[in-house]
Amino acid sequence: MTHSVTLLMSEFVTHDVKRYIVTRPDGFEFTPGQGVELAIDRDKWSEEGRPFTPTSHPDDKVIEFTIKTYEEHEGVTRELSRLKPGAKLTMSDPFGTISYQGPGVFLGAGAGITPFIAIFRELASKGEIEKNSLIFSNKTPADVISEKELRHYMGENAHFICTDGDEPGYEYERVDKDYLEKNISDFGQKFYVCGPPGFMKAVNSALEELGASPESVVFEN
Ligand SMILES: Cc1cc2nc3c(=O)[nH]c(=O)nc-3n(C[C@H](O)[C@H](O)[C@H](O)COP(=O)(O)OP(=O)(O)OC[C@H]3O[C@@H](n4cnc5c(N)ncnc54)[C@H](O)[C@@H]3O)c2cc1C
């Protein structure tokens, strides 16, 4: 089913990521971690649906998206970033394979954090976030989405990894087999993985080599 929604506001979260607040259609329910297909309901853009992940709490009265803009390229994210409040969008019913299945390690890169934000917000509201940890990889500290909120939820259990930069408070490493071996003691727990294809492939194969069973690794196909 396709729902019609209205953009209520948008604002920058980082230099190239914005949060969008849209109206919530009556009866629209989602499980944190699921995605929807979103399209701008105007001329040729209405045919250009793209997958995005609601980052709001499932009980919120509005729906939030957290979306990285590809400014250099005339695509949907650039057009979304230029919309004004009142713009109409269409949104599909939710779909997807990432959902919370118990405490574990969340491994995210870039905008791949969005399903985890939705999951963490729900866990935090239920007081169930403590046993989880986060390894969040970005290019530079300026690229880290929702850093304050994630540090607030996870404290010492959040690792912010950057591949470039030198500001204190971040680990300048790559999330590879060596990193995981050094920083994780139990490979029998749950792992949640979301990020660009190169990150997913590298992390999933490192986890397998380190003994994580494929059934314990939750990722978007
Ligand atoms: C299930 C799912 C959930 C997702 N959730 C989110 C989310 O919550 N937030 C989020 O930010 N992203 C999310 N994504 C990713 C998001 O769908 C894409 O970033 C989005 O579809 C890009 O749309 P676009 O029209 O701007 O770019 P597209 O035209 O679809 O291009 C996609 C990619 O190709 C590159 N590209 C293509 N052509 C050019 C060109 N000419 N010049 C430069 N680059 C080019 C872009 O850099 C971009 O990476 C999700 C993806 C999936 C599969």
The ligand as an ORCA input file, in Angstrom:
! r2SCAN-3c Opt
* xyz 0 1
  C      16.782     -0.837      2.822
  C      17.574      0.455      2.631
  C      17.416      1.483      3.554
  C      18.127      2.693      3.377
  N      17.972      3.666      4.316
  C      18.672      4.832      4.185
  C      18.521      5.875      5.152
  O      17.751      5.785      6.107
  N      19.257      7.007      4.972
  C      20.110      7.166      3.904
  O      20.762      8.204      3.811
  N      20.244      6.190      2.971
  C      19.537      5.044      3.074
  N      19.668      4.074      2.110
  C      20.467      4.391      0.902
  C      19.597      5.229     -0.041
  O      18.539      4.425     -0.532
  C      20.405      5.793     -1.234
  O      21.394      6.665     -0.769
  C      19.473      6.549     -2.163
  O      18.637      5.608     -2.840
  C      20.234      7.370     -3.166
  O      19.298      7.931     -4.029
  P      19.694      8.976     -5.154
  O      18.561      9.064     -6.103
  O      20.145     10.271     -4.516
  O      20.940      8.319     -5.828
  P      20.899      7.164     -6.938
  O      20.615      7.737     -8.275
  O      20.014      6.054     -6.499
  O      22.405      6.721     -6.841
  C      22.828      5.875     -5.810
  C      24.325      5.910     -5.646
  O      25.037      6.057     -6.854
  C      25.916      7.168     -6.809
  N      25.774      7.873     -8.139
  C      24.963      7.479     -9.130
  N      25.091      8.294    -10.185
  C      25.984      9.235     -9.841
  C      26.526     10.359    -10.498
  N      26.176     10.679    -11.739
  N      27.419     11.110     -9.827
  C      27.775     10.782     -8.573
  N      27.304      9.749     -7.920
  C      26.421      8.959     -8.535
  C      25.513      7.984     -5.642
  O      26.704      8.448     -4.966
  C      24.785      7.011     -4.755
  O      25.675      6.385     -3.871
  C      18.996      2.855      2.272
  C      19.149      1.814      1.350
  C      18.460      0.615      1.529
  C      18.656     -0.493      0.542
*
